Amino acid sequence: MGLAICRRLCELMGGTIGAVSTLGAGSTVTFTVRAPATELARRDPVPDTAPSLAGKRVLVVDDNAVNRQILLRHTASWGMHPAETASPATALRWITEGERFDLVMLDLQMAEMDGLALAEAIRASPHGAELPLILLTSLGRPRNLGTADLAAVLTKPLNPSQVFSTLVRVLAGSAGPAARVAAPSTEVAAGTSGPLRILVAEDHPVNQRLVLLLLAKLGHRADLVSDGVEAVAAVRRRDYDVVLMDVQMPELDGLAATREIRARLGDRQPWIIAVTANALHGDREACLAEGMDDYLTKPLEKSDLARALSRRPRPAPDPAPDPDPAPTVLDPTDPAPTVLDPIAIANLRELVGDDPKALSGLVEDYLTETPPLLDALRAAVARGDAGQAHQATHTLKSIGATFGARAMADLCRRAESHAGAPADMAPVVAAIAAEHDRVTLALAKLI
């Protein structure tokens, strides 16, 4: 099944795939695809070094040799002097005997002694009271951090740019252990006691990037899944405070995923917030009836998201949120409607901190992701596939509204609510394509 899917994907990209298997030895899979060359730089470049890291001694404690080598290679490339051990007892002995380190990175799951127990033992030693400690975990942020007084918690797989920025932040601070926190140095949503463990279930890359940016502005990091099946699996693997659940996703939609979570998790239930591009009467009630706790409409606003996160009960829920705002409807026959809502563009600029490169990245995502959606819509209408046509128009509507393309979003809303034969949608699909061209030209001027 996997090879069949990959073969189809390669063929769609103008390439081929082949596999050779040897009994008892394994398989070798090779593929080719056609792709345009690009000269774009990485969006998360990691500097070669930083003054605050150069010459600093870091101790890496992890019983996995591969993980240790990765961290040793990165920290050494940033001008640091790393040391490593697989033994928590050895690490504790070095620190107790006065070996000087500026920072310790320790894994949570180790057979000899777990990372939290080691951190508490280091804190109890004469030379470890002021030592910055960073916990590495593949299980999300632990609920009970005990008295370890951690400087940061990083979740695997580790992103080099994330590790770099965390090390710079931790070593640049001069505060003692009582003032150190594991949260990023950004604002935290009002009404929350600190960074939340958040899962984002969203199937489209543009919306994924936007919601992660919004959460970062509010002081939160999140795990990301692309459909309802992955969302159910994720909440069964680890505990989350909040799940931001897109309602319309492939494989298993947000409503069905919520039913699965409510049925399977017992008393380990997260606070589930529905996120949808719909803003019709009865949509909120439908979401709440399926077991969701709150409801947000796209495009998301930072203030609305902050209020929704703050409504997570501790221990009792707050009153229900305000009623849905009425959707903005433009007259598509208006000969000169505003292509992009300036307020939406201003909100995007604020979201990325007026960083032109970050804004360009969002626009490039739009320019890359929406043409295939438009092609999928045309193909679905041509073959009479109402379900695929509905999915494509829903996603286009959501992304268009995010970038202030209100006329295009309204046309998509009309197509999405079409109840007749898919072939009858051809005129509105043509109008969507024409408006998409206008939006593309307007967004391209922002890059």
C-alpha positions as CSV (number, residue, x, y, z in Angstrom):
1,M,0.0,0.0,0.0
2,G,2.8,2.4,0.9
3,L,4.7,1.8,-2.3
4,A,1.5,2.1,-4.4
5,I,0.8,5.5,-2.8
6,C,4.4,6.7,-3.3
7,R,4.3,5.5,-6.9
8,R,1.3,7.5,-7.6
9,L,2.8,10.6,-5.9
10,C,6.0,10.2,-8.0
11,E,4.1,9.8,-11.2
12,L,2.1,13.0,-10.4
13,M,5.4,14.8,-10.0
14,G,6.7,13.5,-13.3
15,G,9.0,10.9,-11.8
16,T,9.3,7.2,-11.2
17,I,9.9,4.8,-8.2
18,G,11.4,1.4,-7.9
19,A,12.1,-1.1,-5.1
20,V,14.5,-4.1,-4.8
21,S,14.1,-6.4,-1.8
22,T,16.4,-9.1,-0.5
23,L,15.0,-11.7,1.9
24,G,16.6,-11.3,5.3
25,A,18.5,-8.2,4.3
26,G,15.9,-5.5,3.6
27,S,14.7,-3.3,0.8
28,T,16.2,-0.5,-1.3
29,V,13.7,2.1,-2.6
30,T,14.8,4.7,-5.2
31,F,12.8,7.4,-6.8
32,T,13.1,10.4,-9.0
33,V,10.8,13.5,-9.2
34,R,10.9,16.7,-11.2
35,A,11.2,19.9,-9.2
36,P,12.1,23.5,-9.9
37,A,15.4,24.8,-8.7
38,T,15.3,27.3,-5.9
39,E,17.7,29.8,-4.4
40,L,15.6,30.5,-1.3
41,A,17.5,30.6,2.0
42,R,16.4,28.6,5.0
43,R,13.8,30.3,7.0
44,D,15.3,29.2,10.3
45,P,19.1,29.7,9.8
46,V,21.3,28.7,12.6
47,P,24.3,31.1,13.1
48,D,27.8,29.5,13.2
49,T,28.3,30.8,16.7
50,A,27.3,33.5,19.2
51,P,29.4,35.5,21.7
52,S,27.3,34.1,24.6
53,L,28.0,30.5,23.6
54,A,31.7,30.7,22.6
55,G,33.9,29.0,25.1
56,K,31.1,27.8,27.4
57,R,31.3,24.3,28.8
58,V,28.2,22.2,28.3
59,L,27.6,18.7,29.8
60,V,25.3,16.3,27.8
61,V,23.8,13.4,29.8
62,D,21.9,10.9,27.7
63,D,22.2,7.1,27.6
64,N,21.5,7.2,23.8
65,A,24.8,7.5,22.0
66,V,23.3,8.9,18.8
67,N,21.5,11.7,20.7
68,R,24.7,12.6,22.5
69,Q,26.7,12.7,19.3
70,I,24.2,15.0,17.6
71,L,24.3,17.5,20.5
72,L,28.1,17.3,20.7
73,R,28.4,18.1,17.0
74,H,26.0,21.1,17.2
75,T,27.4,22.6,20.4
76,A,30.9,22.3,19.2
77,S,30.1,23.9,15.9
78,W,28.8,26.9,17.9
79,G,32.1,27.4,19.7
80,M,31.2,25.6,22.9
81,H,33.3,23.0,24.7
82,P,31.0,19.9,25.2
83,A,31.5,16.9,27.5
84,E,29.3,13.9,27.5
85,T,28.4,10.8,29.5
86,A,25.8,8.0,29.3
87,S,25.8,7.7,33.1
88,P,23.8,10.0,35.4
89,A,25.9,8.8,38.3
90,T,29.1,9.9,36.5
91,A,27.6,13.3,35.7
92,L,26.6,13.8,39.3
93,R,30.0,12.8,40.5
94,W,31.7,15.3,38.2
95,I,29.5,18.1,39.4
96,T,29.8,17.2,43.0
97,E,33.6,17.0,42.8
98,G,33.7,20.6,41.4
99,E,34.1,20.0,37.7
100,R,33.1,23.3,36.1
101,F,30.2,23.4,33.6
102,D,28.2,26.4,32.4
103,L,25.2,24.3,31.4
104,V,23.9,20.8,31.7
105,M,21.6,19.1,29.1
106,L,20.0,16.0,30.5
107,D,17.6,13.4,29.0
108,L,14.4,12.6,30.8
109,Q,14.3,8.9,30.1
110,M,17.4,7.1,31.3
111,A,17.6,3.6,32.7
112,E,20.0,4.3,35.5
113,M,18.2,7.5,36.8
114,D,15.7,9.6,35.0
115,G,16.4,13.2,34.2
116,L,14.2,14.8,36.8
117,A,15.8,12.7,39.6
118,L,19.2,13.7,38.3
119,A,18.3,17.3,38.2
120,E,17.1,17.3,41.8
121,A,20.3,15.5,42.9
122,I,22.4,18.2,41.0
123,R,20.4,20.9,42.8
124,A,21.1,19.3,46.1
125,S,24.9,19.3,45.5
126,P,27.1,22.2,46.6
127,H,28.2,23.0,43.0
128,G,24.8,22.5,41.3
129,A,22.5,25.0,43.0
130,E,23.1,27.7,40.4
131,L,23.8,25.5,37.4
132,P,21.4,26.0,34.5
133,L,19.7,22.7,33.6
134,I,17.9,21.9,30.3
135,L,15.7,18.8,30.2
136,L,15.3,16.9,26.9
137,T,12.2,14.8,26.5
138,S,10.2,13.0,23.8
139,L,7.1,12.9,26.0
140,G,6.1,16.6,26.0
141,R,6.5,18.8,29.0
142,P,6.3,16.7,32.2
143,R,3.4,17.6,34.5
144,N,5.4,17.4,37.7
145,L,8.8,19.1,37.5
146,G,9.4,18.6,41.2
147,T,12.1,20.8,42.7
148,A,14.5,20.5,39.7
149,D,14.2,24.3,38.8
150,L,14.8,23.8,35.1
151,A,15.9,26.6,32.8
152,A,14.1,25.0,29.8
153,V,12.4,21.9,28.6
154,L,13.0,20.9,24.9
155,T,10.9,18.2,23.1
156,K,12.5,15.7,20.7
157,P,13.2,15.6,17.9
158,L,15.4,18.5,18.5
159,N,15.5,21.4,16.0
160,P,19.0,22.9,15.8
161,S,17.7,26.4,15.6
162,Q,15.5,25.8,18.6
163,V,18.4,24.4,20.6
164,F,20.6,27.3,19.6
165,S,18.1,30.0,20.6
166,T,17.4,28.2,23.9
167,L,21.1,28.0,24.8
168,V,21.6,31.7,23.9
169,R,18.6,32.7,26.0
170,V,19.6,30.5,29.0
171,L,23.2,31.5,29.1
172,A,22.5,35.2,28.4
173,G,20.4,35.4,31.5
174,S,22.0,36.4,34.8
175,A,19.1,35.6,37.1
176,G,19.5,32.9,39.8
177,P,17.5,29.7,39.8
178,A,14.5,31.2,41.5
179,A,14.0,33.5,38.6
180,R,14.5,31.0,35.8
181,V,11.5,29.6,33.9
182,A,11.1,27.1,31.1
183,A,8.8,29.3,29.1
184,P,10.0,31.4,26.1
185,S,10.4,35.0,26.7
186,T,7.1,36.0,25.1
187,E,3.8,37.1,26.5
188,V,1.6,34.4,27.9
189,A,-2.1,34.4,27.3
190,A,-4.1,36.1,30.0
191,G,-5.6,33.8,32.5
192,T,-3.1,31.0,32.0
193,S,-0.5,30.0,34.6
194,G,2.3,29.4,32.1
195,P,2.9,27.7,28.7
196,L,0.3,25.1,27.9
197,R,0.8,21.7,26.3
198,I,-1.1,22.3,23.0
199,L,-1.8,20.1,20.1
200,V,-2.8,21.7,16.8
201,A,-4.8,19.5,14.4
202,E,-4.9,21.3,11.0
203,D,-4.4,19.8,7.6
204,H,-3.3,22.8,5.5
205,P,0.3,24.2,5.7
206,V,-0.6,27.8,5.5
207,N,-3.1,27.6,8.4
208,Q,-0.6,25.4,10.3
209,R,2.1,28.1,10.0
210,L,-0.3,30.9,11.1
211,V,-1.7,29.2,14.2
212,L,1.9,28.3,15.3
213,L,2.9,31.9,14.9
214,L,-0.1,33.1,16.9
215,L,0.6,30.6,19.7
216,A,4.3,31.7,19.8
217,K,3.1,35.3,20.2
218,L,1.1,34.1,23.2
219,G,4.1,32.3,24.7
220,H,3.2,28.8,23.7
221,R,4.7,26.0,21.6
222,A,2.6,23.3,20.1
223,D,2.8,19.8,18.5
224,L,1.3,19.6,15.1
225,V,-0.8,16.8,13.3
226,S,-2.5,16.9,9.9
227,D,-5.7,14.9,10.4
228,G,-8.1,13.5,12.9
229,V,-6.5,10.1,13.0
230,E,-3.2,11.6,14.0
231,A,-4.9,13.8,16.6
232,V,-6.5,10.8,18.3
233,A,-3.2,8.9,18.3
234,A,-1.3,12.0,19.7
235,V,-3.6,12.5,22.7
236,R,-3.4,8.9,23.5
237,R,0.4,9.0,23.5
238,R,0.8,12.1,25.7
239,D,-1.2,14.5,27.8
240,Y,-2.3,17.8,26.3
241,D,-3.9,20.8,28.1
242,V,-5.6,22.0,24.9
243,V,-6.3,20.7,21.4
244,L,-7.0,23.2,18.7
245,M,-9.1,21.0,16.4
246,D,-9.9,21.9,12.8
247,V,-13.4,20.7,12.0
248,Q,-12.9,19.7,8.4
249,M,-9.9,17.4,7.9
250,P,-9.2,14.4,5.7
251,E,-9.3,10.8,7.0
252,L,-11.2,11.7,10.2
253,D,-12.8,15.1,10.6
254,G,-12.6,17.1,13.8
255,L,-16.0,16.2,15.1
256,A,-15.4,12.4,14.7
257,A,-11.9,12.8,16.2
258,T,-13.4,14.6,19.2
259,R,-15.9,11.7,19.7
260,E,-13.0,9.2,19.6
261,I,-11.0,11.2,22.2
262,R,-14.0,11.6,24.5
263,A,-14.7,7.8,24.3
264,R,-11.1,6.6,24.7
265,L,-9.3,8.9,27.1
266,G,-11.4,8.5,30.3
267,D,-10.4,11.2,32.8
268,R,-7.3,12.4,30.8
269,Q,-9.4,14.7,28.7
270,P,-7.9,17.8,27.0
271,W,-9.8,21.0,26.5
272,I,-10.8,20.9,22.8
273,I,-11.4,24.1,20.9
274,A,-13.1,23.8,17.5
275,V,-11.5,25.8,14.7
276,T,-13.5,26.3,11.6
277,A,-13.9,28.6,8.6
278,N,-17.7,28.3,9.0
279,A,-19.5,31.0,10.9
280,L,-23.1,29.9,10.4
281,H,-25.9,29.7,12.9
282,G,-25.8,26.4,14.6
283,D,-22.2,25.5,13.9
284,R,-21.1,26.2,17.5
285,E,-23.9,24.2,18.9
286,A,-23.0,21.2,16.6
287,C,-19.4,21.3,17.8
288,L,-20.3,21.5,21.4
289,A,-22.8,18.7,21.0
290,E,-20.0,16.4,19.8
291,G,-18.0,17.1,22.9
292,M,-15.9,20.1,22.0
293,D,-15.4,22.7,24.7
294,D,-15.1,26.0,22.8
295,Y,-15.3,27.4,19.3
296,L,-13.2,29.7,17.1
297,T,-13.7,30.9,13.5
298,K,-11.0,31.5,11.0
299,P,-9.1,33.6,10.3
300,L,-7.9,33.4,13.9
301,E,-7.1,36.6,15.8
302,K,-4.6,36.7,18.6
303,S,-7.0,38.3,21.1
304,D,-9.7,35.7,20.3
305,L,-7.2,32.8,20.7
306,A,-5.9,34.2,23.9
307,R,-9.4,34.5,25.4
308,A,-10.2,30.9,24.3
309,L,-7.1,29.6,25.9
310,S,-7.9,31.5,29.1
311,R,-11.4,29.9,29.2
312,R,-9.8,26.5,29.9
313,P,-11.4,25.8,33.3
314,R,-9.3,25.8,36.5
315,P,-11.3,24.0,37.9
316,A,-14.7,25.2,36.6
317,P,-15.5,26.5,33.1
318,D,-16.2,30.1,32.5
319,P,-19.4,31.3,30.9
320,A,-19.9,30.5,27.2
321,P,-18.2,32.7,24.8
322,D,-19.9,35.5,22.9
323,P,-22.1,34.7,20.0
324,D,-20.6,34.2,16.6
325,P,-20.0,37.3,14.5
326,A,-21.9,37.4,11.3
327,P,-19.7,36.5,8.3
328,T,-18.7,39.3,6.1
329,V,-20.4,39.0,2.7
330,L,-19.3,41.1,-0.3
331,D,-21.2,41.6,-3.5
332,P,-19.1,39.6,-6.1
333,T,-20.7,41.7,-8.9
334,D,-19.1,44.9,-7.5
335,P,-16.8,46.1,-10.3
336,A,-14.1,47.3,-8.0
337,P,-14.1,45.5,-4.6
338,T,-11.0,45.7,-2.4
339,V,-8.8,42.8,-3.3
340,L,-7.2,42.5,0.1
341,D,-8.6,43.7,3.4
342,P,-6.0,46.2,4.7
343,I,-7.0,45.3,8.3
344,A,-6.2,41.6,7.7
345,I,-2.8,42.5,6.1
346,A,-2.1,44.8,9.1
347,N,-2.9,41.9,11.4
348,L,-0.5,39.6,9.5
349,R,2.2,42.2,9.7
350,E,1.7,42.5,13.5
351,L,1.7,38.7,13.8
352,V,5.1,38.4,12.3
353,G,6.5,41.3,14.2
354,D,6.7,43.5,11.1
355,D,9.4,41.1,9.7
356,P,9.3,41.4,5.9
357,K,11.0,38.0,5.5
358,A,8.4,36.3,7.7
359,L,5.5,38.0,5.8
360,S,7.1,37.0,2.5
361,G,7.3,33.4,3.7
362,L,3.5,33.4,4.5
363,V,2.7,34.9,1.1
364,E,5.0,32.4,-0.7
365,D,3.2,29.6,1.1
366,Y,-0.1,31.0,-0.2
367,L,1.3,31.3,-3.8
368,T,2.5,27.7,-3.6
369,E,-0.5,26.0,-1.9
370,T,-3.5,27.6,-3.4
371,P,-3.0,26.8,-7.2
372,P,-3.2,23.0,-6.5
373,L,-6.4,23.6,-4.5
374,L,-7.9,25.5,-7.4
375,D,-6.9,22.7,-9.8
376,A,-8.4,20.1,-7.4
377,L,-11.7,22.1,-7.3
378,R,-11.9,22.2,-11.1
379,A,-11.1,18.5,-11.4
380,A,-13.7,17.6,-8.7
381,V,-16.4,19.7,-10.5
382,A,-15.5,18.1,-13.9
383,R,-15.9,14.6,-12.6
384,G,-18.9,15.4,-10.4
385,D,-17.2,14.7,-7.0
386,A,-19.2,16.9,-4.6
387,G,-17.2,15.9,-1.6
388,Q,-13.8,16.8,-3.0
389,A,-15.3,20.1,-4.4
390,H,-16.6,21.0,-0.9
391,Q,-13.2,20.2,0.7
392,A,-11.3,22.3,-1.8
393,T,-13.6,25.3,-1.6
394,H,-13.6,25.1,2.3
395,T,-9.8,25.2,2.4
396,L,-9.6,28.0,-0.2
397,K,-12.2,30.0,1.8
398,S,-10.2,29.6,5.0
399,I,-6.9,30.6,3.5
400,G,-8.4,33.5,1.5
401,A,-10.0,35.0,4.6
402,T,-6.7,34.8,6.5
403,F,-5.0,37.0,3.9
404,G,-8.0,39.4,3.6
405,A,-9.2,38.1,0.3
406,R,-12.8,38.6,1.3
407,A,-14.4,38.5,-2.2
408,M,-12.7,35.2,-2.9
409,A,-13.7,33.8,0.5
410,D,-17.3,34.8,-0.2
411,L,-17.3,33.1,-3.6
412,C,-15.9,30.0,-2.0
413,R,-18.6,30.2,0.6
414,R,-21.2,30.2,-2.2
415,A,-19.6,27.2,-3.8
416,E,-19.3,25.4,-0.5
417,S,-23.0,25.7,0.2
418,H,-24.0,24.6,-3.3
419,A,-26.6,21.8,-3.0
420,G,-27.1,20.9,-6.7
421,A,-25.1,19.0,-9.2
422,P,-21.3,19.7,-9.1
423,A,-21.4,20.6,-12.8
424,D,-23.7,23.6,-12.0
425,M,-20.8,25.1,-9.9
426,A,-18.8,25.8,-13.1
427,P,-19.7,29.6,-13.2
428,V,-18.8,30.2,-9.6
429,V,-15.6,28.2,-9.9
430,A,-14.6,30.4,-12.9
431,A,-15.3,33.4,-10.7
432,I,-13.2,32.0,-7.9
433,A,-10.3,31.4,-10.3
434,A,-10.5,35.0,-11.6
435,E,-10.6,36.4,-8.1
436,H,-7.7,34.1,-7.2
437,D,-5.6,35.6,-10.0
438,R,-6.3,39.1,-8.6
439,V,-5.4,38.1,-5.1
440,T,-2.2,36.5,-6.3
441,L,-1.1,39.7,-8.0
442,A,-2.0,41.7,-4.9
443,L,-0.1,39.4,-2.6
444,A,2.9,39.2,-4.9
445,K,3.4,42.9,-4.4
446,L,3.9,42.3,-0.6
447,I,7.0,40.1,-1.1
